[in-house]
Amino acid sequence: PEHSAELQRLWALCKPDVPMPAPTRDVHATPGWKDAGFQSNDPCTDFRAMGMLSLHCIIYYLEHYPSDARPIVADRDYP
């Protein structure tokens, strides 16, 4: 599905030097998402309300404004 490919793309943008680990519980739950600022290791729970739109917006931000976005991703306690 499209969202799986987009989640892999997001991982590569958030953690370019870290290969995406294999999922643990299901197709999306992967150790490390929480370290990237998500509420849990399943990023889909954070996208529940806005769906694909929010995923596309985050990817756009990371691709077009990386110098602004990377410090936010690196600071997992960002409000």
N, CA, C and O atoms as a Tripos MOL2 file, in Angstrom:
@<TRIPOS>MOLECULE
protein
  316   315    79     0     0
PROTEIN
NO_CHARGES

@<TRIPOS>ATOM
      1 N           0.8180   -1.2070    0.0000 N.3       1 PRO1
      2 CA          0.0000    0.0000    0.0000 C.3       1 PRO1
      3 C           0.8550    1.2620    0.0000 C.2       1 PRO1
      4 O           2.0180    1.2500    0.4030 O.2       1 PRO1
      5 N           0.2550    2.3270   -0.4550 N.am      2 GLU2
      6 CA          0.9600    3.6110   -0.5680 C.3       2 GLU2
      7 C           1.5320    4.0590    0.7700 C.2       2 GLU2
      8 O           2.6540    4.5600    0.8310 O.2       2 GLU2
      9 N           0.7580    3.8780    1.8500 N.am      3 HIS3
     10 CA          1.2370    4.3880    3.1340 C.3       3 HIS3
     11 C           2.4930    3.6500    3.6110 C.2       3 HIS3
     12 O           3.3250    4.2430    4.2980 O.2       3 HIS3
     13 N           2.6420    2.3930    3.2680 N.am      4 SER4
     14 CA          3.8470    1.6560    3.6720 C.3       4 SER4
     15 C           5.0800    2.2380    2.9860 C.2       4 SER4
     16 O           6.1220    2.4190    3.6160 O.2       4 SER4
     17 N           4.9550    2.5280    1.7040 N.am      5 ALA5
     18 CA          6.0740    3.1270    0.9690 C.3       5 ALA5
     19 C           6.3780    4.5210    1.5060 C.2       5 ALA5
     20 O           7.5420    4.9080    1.6160 O.2       5 ALA5
     21 N           5.3430    5.2650    1.8360 N.am      6 GLU6
     22 CA          5.5390    6.6170    2.3610 C.3       6 GLU6
     23 C           6.1640    6.5780    3.7550 C.2       6 GLU6
     24 O           6.9730    7.4430    4.0880 O.2       6 GLU6
     25 N           5.8050    5.5990    4.5630 N.am      7 LEU7
     26 CA          6.4280    5.4640    5.8840 C.3       7 LEU7
     27 C           7.9130    5.1220    5.7410 C.2       7 LEU7
     28 O           8.7360    5.6100    6.5150 O.2       7 LEU7
     29 N           8.2550    4.2960    4.7680 N.am      8 GLN8
     30 CA          9.6670    3.9930    4.5230 C.3       8 GLN8
     31 C          10.4020    5.2490    4.0670 C.2       8 GLN8
     32 O          11.5370    5.4940    4.4740 O.2       8 GLN8
     33 N           9.7630    6.0230    3.2400 N.am      9 ARG9
     34 CA         10.3460    7.2910    2.7790 C.3       9 ARG9
     35 C          10.5550    8.2430    3.9580 C.2       9 ARG9
     36 O          11.5960    8.8930    4.0630 O.2       9 ARG9
     37 N           9.5630    8.3200    4.8380 N.am     10 LEU10
     38 CA          9.6620    9.1690    6.0210 C.3      10 LEU10
     39 C          10.8130    8.7090    6.9090 C.2      10 LEU10
     40 O          11.5830    9.5310    7.4040 O.2      10 LEU10
     41 N          10.9320    7.3980    7.1110 N.am     11 TRP11
     42 CA         12.0310    6.8680    7.9280 C.3      11 TRP11
     43 C          13.3730    7.3090    7.3420 C.2      11 TRP11
     44 O          14.2490    7.7740    8.0710 O.2      11 TRP11
     45 N          13.5280    7.1640    6.0440 N.am     12 ALA12
     46 CA         14.7900    7.5290    5.3900 C.3      12 ALA12
     47 C          15.0980    9.0140    5.5710 C.2      12 ALA12
     48 O          16.2640    9.3950    5.6660 O.2      12 ALA12
     49 N          14.0810    9.8420    5.6190 N.am     13 LEU13
     50 CA         14.2930   11.2770    5.8230 C.3      13 LEU13
     51 C          14.5960   11.5940    7.2860 C.2      13 LEU13
     52 O          15.4160   12.4650    7.5760 O.2      13 LEU13
     53 N          13.9460   10.8990    8.1970 N.am     14 CYS14
     54 CA         14.1590   11.1430    9.6310 C.3      14 CYS14
     55 C          15.4830   10.5740   10.1160 C.2      14 CYS14
     56 O          16.1770   11.1870   10.9270 O.2      14 CYS14
     57 N          15.8200    9.4010    9.6140 N.am     15 LYS15
     58 CA         17.0120    8.6810   10.0970 C.3      15 LYS15
     59 C          17.8070    8.1720    8.8950 C.2      15 LYS15
     60 O          17.8620    6.9670    8.6510 O.2      15 LYS15
     61 N          18.4250    9.0920    8.1440 N.am     16 PRO16
     62 CA         19.0910    8.6790    6.8970 C.3      16 PRO16
     63 C          20.2490    7.7030    7.0850 C.2      16 PRO16
     64 O          20.5850    6.9630    6.1600 O.2      16 PRO16
     65 N          20.8540    7.6910    8.2490 N.am     17 ASP17
     66 CA         22.0010    6.8050    8.4790 C.3      17 ASP17
     67 C          21.6340    5.5050    9.1840 C.2      17 ASP17
     68 O          22.5040    4.6950    9.5030 O.2      17 ASP17
     69 N          20.3300    5.3120    9.4260 N.am     18 VAL18
     70 CA         19.8730    4.1300   10.1560 C.3      18 VAL18
     71 C          18.9060    3.3460    9.2810 C.2      18 VAL18
     72 O          17.8480    3.8630    8.9220 O.2      18 VAL18
     73 N          19.2460    2.1030    8.9300 N.am     19 PRO19
     74 CA         18.2930    1.3010    8.1530 C.3      19 PRO19
     75 C          17.0220    1.0520    8.9620 C.2      19 PRO19
     76 O          17.0760    0.8730   10.1780 O.2      19 PRO19
     77 N          15.9030    1.0420    8.2910 N.am     20 MET20
     78 CA         14.6300    0.8110    8.9720 C.3      20 MET20
     79 C          14.5730   -0.6300    9.4580 C.2      20 MET20
     80 O          14.6630   -1.5560    8.6520 O.2      20 MET20
     81 N          14.4210   -0.8350   10.7790 N.am     21 PRO21
     82 CA         14.3390   -2.2010   11.3000 C.3      21 PRO21
     83 C          13.0780   -2.9110   10.8150 C.2      21 PRO21
     84 O          12.1090   -2.2780   10.3970 O.2      21 PRO21
     85 N          13.1150   -4.2130   10.8800 N.am     22 ALA22
     86 CA         11.9320   -4.9950   10.5110 C.3      22 ALA22
     87 C          10.8230   -4.7320   11.5200 C.2      22 ALA22
     88 O          11.0980   -4.5670   12.7090 O.2      22 ALA22
     89 N           9.5790   -4.6920   11.0660 N.am     23 PRO23
     90 CA          8.4590   -4.4930   11.9900 C.3      23 PRO23
     91 C           8.4200   -5.5800   13.0580 C.2      23 PRO23
     92 O           8.8550   -6.7100   12.8370 O.2      23 PRO23
     93 N           7.8870   -5.2100   14.2210 N.am     24 THR24
     94 CA          7.8220   -6.1710   15.3220 C.3      24 THR24
     95 C           6.4290   -6.7590   15.4760 C.2      24 THR24
     96 O           6.2780   -7.9800   15.4480 O.2      24 THR24
     97 N           5.4140   -5.9320   15.6360 N.am     25 ARG25
     98 CA          4.0560   -6.4330   15.8840 C.3      25 ARG25
     99 C           3.2440   -6.5690   14.6070 C.2      25 ARG25
    100 O           2.5010   -7.5370   14.4480 O.2      25 ARG25
    101 N           3.3700   -5.6350   13.7150 N.am     26 ASP26
    102 CA          2.6160   -5.6740   12.4660 C.3      26 ASP26
    103 C           3.4190   -4.9570   11.4070 C.2      26 ASP26
    104 O           4.6150   -4.7270   11.5890 O.2      26 ASP26
    105 N           2.8030   -4.6080   10.3280 N.am     27 VAL27
    106 CA          3.5290   -4.0380    9.2010 C.3      27 VAL27
    107 C           4.1320   -2.6680    9.5020 C.2      27 VAL27
    108 O           5.0480   -2.2460    8.7960 O.2      27 VAL27
    109 N           3.6530   -1.9610   10.5240 N.am     28 HIS28
    110 CA          4.1210   -0.5990   10.7870 C.3      28 HIS28
    111 C           4.9410   -0.4580   12.0680 C.2      28 HIS28
    112 O           5.8270    0.3940   12.1340 O.2      28 HIS28
    113 N           4.6730   -1.2570   13.0640 N.am     29 ALA29
    114 CA          5.3400   -1.0870   14.3600 C.3      29 ALA29
    115 C           6.8050   -1.4860   14.2410 C.2      29 ALA29
    116 O           7.1370   -2.6600   14.0770 O.2      29 ALA29
    117 N           7.6620   -0.4950   14.3260 N.am     30 THR30
    118 CA          9.0910   -0.6950   14.1450 C.3      30 THR30
    119 C           9.8420    0.0420   15.2380 C.2      30 THR30
    120 O           9.6010    1.2300   15.4490 O.2      30 THR30
    121 N          10.7350   -0.6210   15.9300 N.am     31 PRO31
    122 CA         11.5170    0.0870   16.9430 C.3      31 PRO31
    123 C          12.2080    1.3000   16.3270 C.2      31 PRO31
    124 O          12.8060    1.2100   15.2540 O.2      31 PRO31
    125 N          12.1210    2.4120   17.0070 N.am     32 GLY32
    126 CA         12.7890    3.6100   16.5270 C.3      32 GLY32
    127 C          11.8620    4.7550   16.1760 C.2      32 GLY32
    128 O          12.2870    5.9100   16.1860 O.2      32 GLY32
    129 N          10.6050    4.4680   15.8660 N.am     33 TRP33
    130 CA          9.6810    5.5530   15.5390 C.3      33 TRP33
    131 C           9.5000    6.4900   16.7310 C.2      33 TRP33
    132 O           9.4130    7.7070   16.5670 O.2      33 TRP33
    133 N           9.4450    5.9200   17.9160 N.am     34 LYS34
    134 CA          9.2860    6.7460   19.1160 C.3      34 LYS34
    135 C          10.4910    7.6720   19.2840 C.2      34 LYS34
    136 O          10.3360    8.8250   19.6870 O.2      34 LYS34
    137 N          11.6750    7.1780   18.9800 N.am     35 ASP35
    138 CA         12.8790    8.0030   19.0510 C.3      35 ASP35
    139 C          12.8510    9.1380   18.0230 C.2      35 ASP35
    140 O          13.5330   10.1490   18.1940 O.2      35 ASP35
    141 N          12.0710    8.9710   16.9660 N.am     36 ALA36
    142 CA         11.9430   10.0040   15.9390 C.3      36 ALA36
    143 C          10.8550   11.0160   16.2960 C.2      36 ALA36
    144 O          10.5780   11.9290   15.5190 O.2      36 ALA36
    145 N          10.2390   10.8560   17.4690 N.am     37 GLY37
    146 CA          9.2660   11.8390   17.9170 C.3      37 GLY37
    147 C           7.8210   11.3920   17.8970 C.2      37 GLY37
    148 O           6.9330   12.1670   18.2530 O.2      37 GLY37
    149 N           7.5630   10.1640   17.4910 N.am     38 PHE38
    150 CA          6.1910    9.6680   17.4750 C.3      38 PHE38
    151 C           5.7990    9.1810   18.8680 C.2      38 PHE38
    152 O           6.6610    8.9280   19.7090 O.2      38 PHE38
    153 N           4.5000    9.0520   19.1060 N.am     39 GLN39
    154 CA          4.0110    8.6650   20.4290 C.3      39 GLN39
    155 C           4.3710    7.2330   20.7890 C.2      39 GLN39
    156 O           4.5250    6.9020   21.9640 O.2      39 GLN39
    157 N           4.5030    6.3910   19.7810 N.am     40 SER40
    158 CA          4.8270    4.9870   20.0290 C.3      40 SER40
    159 C           5.6760    4.4790   18.8760 C.2      40 SER40
    160 O           6.0550    5.2510   17.9950 O.2      40 SER40
    161 N           5.9720    3.2030   18.8750 N.am     41 ASN41
    162 CA          6.7300    2.6120   17.7740 C.3      41 ASN41
    163 C           5.8480    2.2840   16.5750 C.2      41 ASN41
    164 O           6.3290    1.7100   15.5980 O.2      41 ASN41
    165 N           4.5770    2.6350   16.6320 N.am     42 ASP42
    166 CA          3.6770    2.4940   15.4910 C.3      42 ASP42
    167 C           3.2630    3.8980   15.0540 C.2      42 ASP42
    168 O           2.3910    4.4970   15.6840 O.2      42 ASP42
    169 N           3.8620    4.4370   13.9950 N.am     43 PRO43
    170 CA          3.5680    5.8000   13.5840 C.3      43 PRO43
    171 C           2.1280    6.0030   13.1170 C.2      43 PRO43
    172 O           1.6370    7.1320   13.0960 O.2      43 PRO43
    173 N           1.4560    4.9310   12.7480 N.am     44 CYS44
    174 CA          0.0780    5.0540   12.2560 C.3      44 CYS44
    175 C          -0.8510    5.6230   13.3150 C.2      44 CYS44
    176 O          -1.8410    6.2750   12.9830 O.2      44 CYS44
    177 N          -0.5460    5.3860   14.5880 N.am     45 THR45
    178 CA         -1.4140    5.9270   15.6370 C.3      45 THR45
    179 C          -1.3750    7.4520   15.6280 C.2      45 THR45
    180 O          -2.3750    8.0910   15.9550 O.2      45 THR45
    181 N          -0.2430    8.0460   15.2610 N.am     46 ASP46
    182 CA         -0.1400    9.5000   15.1920 C.3      46 ASP46
    183 C          -0.8270   10.0690   13.9550 C.2      46 ASP46
    184 O          -1.2520   11.2240   13.9620 O.2      46 ASP46
    185 N          -0.9400    9.2790   12.9070 N.am     47 PHE47
    186 CA         -1.5490    9.7400   11.6630 C.3      47 PHE47
    187 C          -3.0430    9.4450   11.5880 C.2      47 PHE47
    188 O          -3.6860    9.7590   10.5860 O.2      47 PHE47
    189 N          -3.5890    8.8560   12.6190 N.am     48 ARG48
    190 CA         -4.9870    8.4150   12.6070 C.3      48 ARG48
    191 C          -5.9590    9.5270   12.2350 C.2      48 ARG48
    192 O          -6.8310    9.3170   11.3920 O.2      48 ARG48
    193 N          -5.8340   10.6910   12.8340 N.am     49 ALA49
    194 CA         -6.7990   11.7700   12.6190 C.3      49 ALA49
    195 C          -6.6580   12.4240   11.2440 C.2      49 ALA49
    196 O          -7.6620   12.6820   10.5800 O.2      49 ALA49
    197 N          -5.4380   12.6910   10.8160 N.am     50 MET50
    198 CA         -5.2230   13.4030    9.5510 C.3      50 MET50
    199 C          -4.8730   12.4900    8.3850 C.2      50 MET50
    200 O          -4.9300   12.9160    7.2310 O.2      50 MET50
    201 N          -4.5190   11.2630    8.6630 N.am     51 GLY51
    202 CA         -4.2560   10.2950    7.6060 C.3      51 GLY51
    203 C          -3.1030   10.6560    6.6920 C.2      51 GLY51
    204 O          -2.0940   11.2130    7.1220 O.2      51 GLY51
    205 N          -3.2750   10.3260    5.4170 N.am     52 MET52
    206 CA         -2.2130   10.5010    4.4240 C.3      52 MET52
    207 C          -1.8180   11.9680    4.2520 C.2      52 MET52
    208 O          -0.6600   12.2610    3.9510 O.2      52 MET52
    209 N          -2.7460   12.8770    4.4360 N.am     53 LEU53
    210 CA         -2.4140   14.2960    4.2960 C.3      53 LEU53
    211 C          -1.2860   14.6850    5.2370 C.2      53 LEU53
    212 O          -0.3330   15.3460    4.8260 O.2      53 LEU53
    213 N          -1.3880   14.2830    6.4920 N.am     54 SER54
    214 CA         -0.3410   14.6450    7.4490 C.3      54 SER54
    215 C           0.9800   13.9650    7.1080 C.2      54 SER54
    216 O           2.0430   14.5610    7.2800 O.2      54 SER54
    217 N           0.9260   12.7290    6.6300 N.am     55 LEU55
    218 CA          2.1430   12.0260    6.2430 C.3      55 LEU55
    219 C           2.8190   12.7540    5.0820 C.2      55 LEU55
    220 O           4.0350   12.9450    5.0920 O.2      55 LEU55
    221 N           2.0410   13.1550    4.0920 N.am     56 HIS56
    222 CA          2.6010   13.8850    2.9520 C.3      56 HIS56
    223 C           3.1670   15.2400    3.3810 C.2      56 HIS56
    224 O           4.1950   15.6740    2.8610 O.2      56 HIS56
    225 N           2.5110   15.9010    4.3140 N.am     57 CYS57
    226 CA          2.9850   17.2000    4.7920 C.3      57 CYS57
    227 C           4.3280   17.0740    5.5140 C.2      57 CYS57
    228 O           5.2240   17.8930    5.3120 O.2      57 CYS57
    229 N           4.4640   16.0550    6.3490 N.am     58 ILE58
    230 CA          5.7260   15.8580    7.0710 C.3      58 ILE58
    231 C           6.8440   15.5280    6.0880 C.2      58 ILE58
    232 O           7.9520   16.0480    6.2140 O.2      58 ILE58
    233 N           6.5670   14.6840    5.1270 N.am     59 ILE59
    234 CA          7.5730   14.3340    4.1200 C.3      59 ILE59
    235 C           7.9710   15.5730    3.3210 C.2      59 ILE59
    236 O           9.1560   15.7950    3.0720 O.2      59 ILE59
    237 N           7.0020   16.3690    2.9240 N.am     60 TYR60
    238 CA          7.2920   17.6040    2.1840 C.3      60 TYR60
    239 C           8.2010   18.5170    3.0020 C.2      60 TYR60
    240 O           9.1850   19.0470    2.4850 O.2      60 TYR60
    241 N           7.8730   18.6960    4.2580 N.am     61 TYR61
    242 CA          8.6570   19.5620    5.1380 C.3      61 TYR61
    243 C          10.1010   19.0590    5.2520 C.2      61 TYR61
    244 O          11.0440   19.8420    5.1400 O.2      61 TYR61
    245 N          10.2660   17.7620    5.4730 N.am     62 LEU62
    246 CA         11.6050   17.1900    5.5980 C.3      62 LEU62
    247 C          12.3960   17.2810    4.2950 C.2      62 LEU62
    248 O          13.6110   17.4780    4.3230 O.2      62 LEU62
    249 N          11.7220   17.1390    3.1600 N.am     63 GLU63
    250 CA         12.4170   17.2000    1.8690 C.3      63 GLU63
    251 C          12.7700   18.6300    1.4590 C.2      63 GLU63
    252 O          13.8320   18.8650    0.8830 O.2      63 GLU63
    253 N          11.8930   19.5740    1.7500 N.am     64 HIS64
    254 CA         12.0910   20.9460    1.2720 C.3      64 HIS64
    255 C          12.7410   21.8840    2.2880 C.2      64 HIS64
    256 O          13.2900   22.9200    1.9120 O.2      64 HIS64
    257 N          12.6850   21.5340    3.5510 N.am     65 TYR65
    258 CA         13.2680   22.3720    4.6020 C.3      65 TYR65
    259 C          14.0800   21.5160    5.5810 C.2      65 TYR65
    260 O          13.8390   21.5620    6.7870 O.2      65 TYR65
    261 N          15.0290   20.7450    5.0770 N.am     66 PRO66
    262 CA         15.7460   19.8090    5.9480 C.3      66 PRO66
    263 C          16.5130   20.4830    7.0790 C.2      66 PRO66
    264 O          16.5900   19.9330    8.1780 O.2      66 PRO66
    265 N          17.0770   21.6480    6.8360 N.am     67 SER67
    266 CA         17.8530   22.2940    7.9020 C.3      67 SER67
    267 C          16.9590   22.7640    9.0440 C.2      67 SER67
    268 O          17.4200   22.8670   10.1810 O.2      67 SER67
    269 N          15.7040   23.0480    8.7640 N.am     68 ASP68
    270 CA         14.7450   23.4010    9.8140 C.3      68 ASP68
    271 C          14.1540   22.1550   10.4690 C.2      68 ASP68
    272 O          13.9040   22.1370   11.6740 O.2      68 ASP68
    273 N          13.9360   21.1250    9.6730 N.am     69 ALA69
    274 CA         13.2330   19.9380   10.1500 C.3      69 ALA69
    275 C          14.1160   18.9980   10.9700 C.2      69 ALA69
    276 O          13.6460   18.4230   11.9520 O.2      69 ALA69
    277 N          15.3610   18.8310   10.5980 N.am     70 ARG70
    278 CA         16.2250   17.8580   11.2720 C.3      70 ARG70
    279 C          16.3890   18.1090   12.7690 C.2      70 ARG70
    280 O          16.3490   17.1500   13.5400 O.2      70 ARG70
    281 N          16.5740   19.3620   13.2210 N.am     71 PRO71
    282 CA         16.6700   19.5620   14.6740 C.3      71 PRO71
    283 C          15.3850   19.1640   15.4170 C.2      71 PRO71
    284 O          15.4440   18.7070   16.5590 O.2      71 PRO71
    285 N          14.2510   19.3370   14.7790 N.am     72 ILE72
    286 CA         12.9820   18.9560   15.4050 C.3      72 ILE72
    287 C          12.9080   17.4380   15.5320 C.2      72 ILE72
    288 O          12.4970   16.9170   16.5690 O.2      72 ILE72
    289 N          13.3030   16.7340   14.4820 N.am     73 VAL73
    290 CA         13.2920   15.2710   14.5130 C.3      73 VAL73
    291 C          14.3070   14.7680   15.5400 C.2      73 VAL73
    292 O          14.0460   13.7990   16.2530 O.2      73 VAL73
    293 N          15.4490   15.4200   15.6110 N.am     74 ALA74
    294 CA         16.4930   14.9870   16.5390 C.3      74 ALA74
    295 C          16.0970   15.2030   18.0050 C.2      74 ALA74
    296 O          16.5610   14.4840   18.8890 O.2      74 ALA74
    297 N          15.2460   16.1860   18.2530 N.am     75 ASP75
    298 CA         14.8050   16.4850   19.6260 C.3      75 ASP75
    299 C          13.4630   15.8080   19.8570 C.2      75 ASP75
    300 O          12.4130   16.4150   19.6440 O.2      75 ASP75
    301 N          13.4920   14.5610   20.2900 N.am     76 ARG76
    302 CA         12.2440   13.8000   20.4330 C.3      76 ARG76
    303 C          11.3290   14.3450   21.5180 C.2      76 ARG76
    304 O          10.1630   13.9550   21.5820 O.2      76 ARG76
    305 N          11.8200   15.2350   22.3710 N.am     77 ASP77
    306 CA         10.9850   15.8370   23.3980 C.3      77 ASP77
    307 C          10.4120   17.1700   22.9600 C.2      77 ASP77
    308 O           9.8640   17.9180   23.7690 O.2      77 ASP77
    309 N          10.5450   17.4700   21.6500 N.am     78 TYR78
    310 CA         10.0140   18.7180   21.1000 C.3      78 TYR78
    311 C           8.5140   18.7890   21.3810 C.2      78 TYR78
    312 O           7.8080   17.8000   21.1850 O.2      78 TYR78
    313 N           8.0170   19.9310   21.8320 N.am     79 PRO79
    314 CA          6.5870   19.9940   22.1930 C.3      79 PRO79
    315 C           5.6450   19.7350   21.0490 C.2      79 PRO79
    316 O           4.4280   19.7610   21.2330 O.2      79 PRO79
@<TRIPOS>BOND
     1     1     2 1
     2     2     3 1
     3     3     4 2
     4     3     5 am
     5     5     6 1
     6     6     7 1
     7     7     8 2
     8     7     9 am
     9     9    10 1
    10    10    11 1
    11    11    12 2
    12    11    13 am
    13    13    14 1
    14    14    15 1
    15    15    16 2
    16    15    17 am
    17    17    18 1
    18    18    19 1
    19    19    20 2
    20    19    21 am
    21    21    22 1
    22    22    23 1
    23    23    24 2
    24    23    25 am
    25    25    26 1
    26    26    27 1
    27    27    28 2
    28    27    29 am
    29    29    30 1
    30    30    31 1
    31    31    32 2
    32    31    33 am
    33    33    34 1
    34    34    35 1
    35    35    36 2
    36    35    37 am
    37    37    38 1
    38    38    39 1
    39    39    40 2
    40    39    41 am
    41    41    42 1
    42    42    43 1
    43    43    44 2
    44    43    45 am
    45    45    46 1
    46    46    47 1
    47    47    48 2
    48    47    49 am
    49    49    50 1
    50    50    51 1
    51    51    52 2
    52    51    53 am
    53    53    54 1
    54    54    55 1
    55    55    56 2
    56    55    57 am
    57    57    58 1
    58    58    59 1
    59    59    60 2
    60    59    61 am
    61    61    62 1
    62    62    63 1
    63    63    64 2
    64    63    65 am
    65    65    66 1
    66    66    67 1
    67    67    68 2
    68    67    69 am
    69    69    70 1
    70    70    71 1
    71    71    72 2
    72    71    73 am
    73    73    74 1
    74    74    75 1
    75    75    76 2
    76    75    77 am
    77    77    78 1
    78    78    79 1
    79    79    80 2
    80    79    81 am
    81    81    82 1
    82    82    83 1
    83    83    84 2
    84    83    85 am
    85    85    86 1
    86    86    87 1
    87    87    88 2
    88    87    89 am
    89    89    90 1
    90    90    91 1
    91    91    92 2
    92    91    93 am
    93    93    94 1
    94    94    95 1
    95    95    96 2
    96    95    97 am
    97    97    98 1
    98    98    99 1
    99    99   100 2
   100    99   101 am
   101   101   102 1
   102   102   103 1
   103   103   104 2
   104   103   105 am
   105   105   106 1
   106   106   107 1
   107   107   108 2
   108   107   109 am
   109   109   110 1
   110   110   111 1
   111   111   112 2
   112   111   113 am
   113   113   114 1
   114   114   115 1
   115   115   116 2
   116   115   117 am
   117   117   118 1
   118   118   119 1
   119   119   120 2
   120   119   121 am
   121   121   122 1
   122   122   123 1
   123   123   124 2
   124   123   125 am
   125   125   126 1
   126   126   127 1
   127   127   128 2
   128   127   129 am
   129   129   130 1
   130   130   131 1
   131   131   132 2
   132   131   133 am
   133   133   134 1
   134   134   135 1
   135   135   136 2
   136   135   137 am
   137   137   138 1
   138   138   139 1
   139   139   140 2
   140   139   141 am
   141   141   142 1
   142   142   143 1
   143   143   144 2
   144   143   145 am
   145   145   146 1
   146   146   147 1
   147   147   148 2
   148   147   149 am
   149   149   150 1
   150   150   151 1
   151   151   152 2
   152   151   153 am
   153   153   154 1
   154   154   155 1
   155   155   156 2
   156   155   157 am
   157   157   158 1
   158   158   159 1
   159   159   160 2
   160   159   161 am
   161   161   162 1
   162   162   163 1
   163   163   164 2
   164   163   165 am
   165   165   166 1
   166   166   167 1
   167   167   168 2
   168   167   169 am
   169   169   170 1
   170   170   171 1
   171   171   172 2
   172   171   173 am
   173   173   174 1
   174   174   175 1
   175   175   176 2
   176   175   177 am
   177   177   178 1
   178   178   179 1
   179   179   180 2
   180   179   181 am
   181   181   182 1
   182   182   183 1
   183   183   184 2
   184   183   185 am
   185   185   186 1
   186   186   187 1
   187   187   188 2
   188   187   189 am
   189   189   190 1
   190   190   191 1
   191   191   192 2
   192   191   193 am
   193   193   194 1
   194   194   195 1
   195   195   196 2
   196   195   197 am
   197   197   198 1
   198   198   199 1
   199   199   200 2
   200   199   201 am
   201   201   202 1
   202   202   203 1
   203   203   204 2
   204   203   205 am
   205   205   206 1
   206   206   207 1
   207   207   208 2
   208   207   209 am
   209   209   210 1
   210   210   211 1
   211   211   212 2
   212   211   213 am
   213   213   214 1
   214   214   215 1
   215   215   216 2
   216   215   217 am
   217   217   218 1
   218   218   219 1
   219   219   220 2
   220   219   221 am
   221   221   222 1
   222   222   223 1
   223   223   224 2
   224   223   225 am
   225   225   226 1
   226   226   227 1
   227   227   228 2
   228   227   229 am
   229   229   230 1
   230   230   231 1
   231   231   232 2
   232   231   233 am
   233   233   234 1
   234   234   235 1
   235   235   236 2
   236   235   237 am
   237   237   238 1
   238   238   239 1
   239   239   240 2
   240   239   241 am
   241   241   242 1
   242   242   243 1
   243   243   244 2
   244   243   245 am
   245   245   246 1
   246   246   247 1
   247   247   248 2
   248   247   249 am
   249   249   250 1
   250   250   251 1
   251   251   252 2
   252   251   253 am
   253   253   254 1
   254   254   255 1
   255   255   256 2
   256   255   257 am
   257   257   258 1
   258   258   259 1
   259   259   260 2
   260   259   261 am
   261   261   262 1
   262   262   263 1
   263   263   264 2
   264   263   265 am
   265   265   266 1
   266   266   267 1
   267   267   268 2
   268   267   269 am
   269   269   270 1
   270   270   271 1
   271   271   272 2
   272   271   273 am
   273   273   274 1
   274   274   275 1
   275   275   276 2
   276   275   277 am
   277   277   278 1
   278   278   279 1
   279   279   280 2
   280   279   281 am
   281   281   282 1
   282   282   283 1
   283   283   284 2
   284   283   285 am
   285   285   286 1
   286   286   287 1
   287   287   288 2
   288   287   289 am
   289   289   290 1
   290   290   291 1
   291   291   292 2
   292   291   293 am
   293   293   294 1
   294   294   295 1
   295   295   296 2
   296   295   297 am
   297   297   298 1
   298   298   299 1
   299   299   300 2
   300   299   301 am
   301   301   302 1
   302   302   303 1
   303   303   304 2
   304   303   305 am
   305   305   306 1
   306   306   307 1
   307   307   308 2
   308   307   309 am
   309   309   310 1
   310   310   311 1
   311   311   312 2
   312   311   313 am
   313   313   314 1
   314   314   315 1
   315   315   316 2
@<TRIPOS>SUBSTRUCTURE
     1 PRO1         2 RESIDUE 1 A PRO
     2 GLU2         6 RESIDUE 1 A GLU
     3 HIS3        10 RESIDUE 1 A HIS
     4 SER4        14 RESIDUE 1 A SER
     5 ALA5        18 RESIDUE 1 A ALA
     6 GLU6        22 RESIDUE 1 A GLU
     7 LEU7        26 RESIDUE 1 A LEU
     8 GLN8        30 RESIDUE 1 A GLN
     9 ARG9        34 RESIDUE 1 A ARG
    10 LEU10       38 RESIDUE 1 A LEU
    11 TRP11       42 RESIDUE 1 A TRP
    12 ALA12       46 RESIDUE 1 A ALA
    13 LEU13       50 RESIDUE 1 A LEU
    14 CYS14       54 RESIDUE 1 A CYS
    15 LYS15       58 RESIDUE 1 A LYS
    16 PRO16       62 RESIDUE 1 A PRO
    17 ASP17       66 RESIDUE 1 A ASP
    18 VAL18       70 RESIDUE 1 A VAL
    19 PRO19       74 RESIDUE 1 A PRO
    20 MET20       78 RESIDUE 1 A MET
    21 PRO21       82 RESIDUE 1 A PRO
    22 ALA22       86 RESIDUE 1 A ALA
    23 PRO23       90 RESIDUE 1 A PRO
    24 THR24       94 RESIDUE 1 A THR
    25 ARG25       98 RESIDUE 1 A ARG
    26 ASP26      102 RESIDUE 1 A ASP
    27 VAL27      106 RESIDUE 1 A VAL
    28 HIS28      110 RESIDUE 1 A HIS
    29 ALA29      114 RESIDUE 1 A ALA
    30 THR30      118 RESIDUE 1 A THR
    31 PRO31      122 RESIDUE 1 A PRO
    32 GLY32      126 RESIDUE 1 A GLY
    33 TRP33      130 RESIDUE 1 A TRP
    34 LYS34      134 RESIDUE 1 A LYS
    35 ASP35      138 RESIDUE 1 A ASP
    36 ALA36      142 RESIDUE 1 A ALA
    37 GLY37      146 RESIDUE 1 A GLY
    38 PHE38      150 RESIDUE 1 A PHE
    39 GLN39      154 RESIDUE 1 A GLN
    40 SER40      158 RESIDUE 1 A SER
    41 ASN41      162 RESIDUE 1 A ASN
    42 ASP42      166 RESIDUE 1 A ASP
    43 PRO43      170 RESIDUE 1 A PRO
    44 CYS44      174 RESIDUE 1 A CYS
    45 THR45      178 RESIDUE 1 A THR
    46 ASP46      182 RESIDUE 1 A ASP
    47 PHE47      186 RESIDUE 1 A PHE
    48 ARG48      190 RESIDUE 1 A ARG
    49 ALA49      194 RESIDUE 1 A ALA
    50 MET50      198 RESIDUE 1 A MET
    51 GLY51      202 RESIDUE 1 A GLY
    52 MET52      206 RESIDUE 1 A MET
    53 LEU53      210 RESIDUE 1 A LEU
    54 SER54      214 RESIDUE 1 A SER
    55 LEU55      218 RESIDUE 1 A LEU
    56 HIS56      222 RESIDUE 1 A HIS
    57 CYS57      226 RESIDUE 1 A CYS
    58 ILE58      230 RESIDUE 1 A ILE
    59 ILE59      234 RESIDUE 1 A ILE
    60 TYR60      238 RESIDUE 1 A TYR
    61 TYR61      242 RESIDUE 1 A TYR
    62 LEU62      246 RESIDUE 1 A LEU
    63 GLU63      250 RESIDUE 1 A GLU
    64 HIS64      254 RESIDUE 1 A HIS
    65 TYR65      258 RESIDUE 1 A TYR
    66 PRO66      262 RESIDUE 1 A PRO
    67 SER67      266 RESIDUE 1 A SER
    68 ASP68      270 RESIDUE 1 A ASP
    69 ALA69      274 RESIDUE 1 A ALA
    70 ARG70      278 RESIDUE 1 A ARG
    71 PRO71      282 RESIDUE 1 A PRO
    72 ILE72      286 RESIDUE 1 A ILE
    73 VAL73      290 RESIDUE 1 A VAL
    74 ALA74      294 RESIDUE 1 A ALA
    75 ASP75      298 RESIDUE 1 A ASP
    76 ARG76      302 RESIDUE 1 A ARG
    77 ASP77      306 RESIDUE 1 A ASP
    78 TYR78      310 RESIDUE 1 A TYR
    79 PRO79      314 RESIDUE 1 A PRO
